[in-house]
Amino acid sequence: MALEHDASPIQPDGEDASAKHAPGHDEIRRRAYEIYLERDGLPGDELDDWLRAERELQKIALFKQGWNRLQQRRHTGPENGN
């Protein structure tokens, strides 16, 4: 039985889906390949490349989520007053 790794939950209306999702397999694969190339394509560190790519992309997703929250507060908060 194959599991669908790329299945994503339905996001509520008005929420930025890209800011809340975990990095997808393809995103991680692309970043891991970039890391591989950055270290001159030497074999033997595939798992480290994958884990580093996953961590980096998760940090980016968390940053975007926080940034989007700040932007929403700025535009809808009581201090806006417009």
ABEGO torsion letter per residue (X at the ends): XBBBAABBBBBBBGBBAAAABBBBAAAAAAAAAAAAAAAGGBBGAAAAAAAAAAAAAAAAAAAAAAAAAAAAAAAABAAAGX
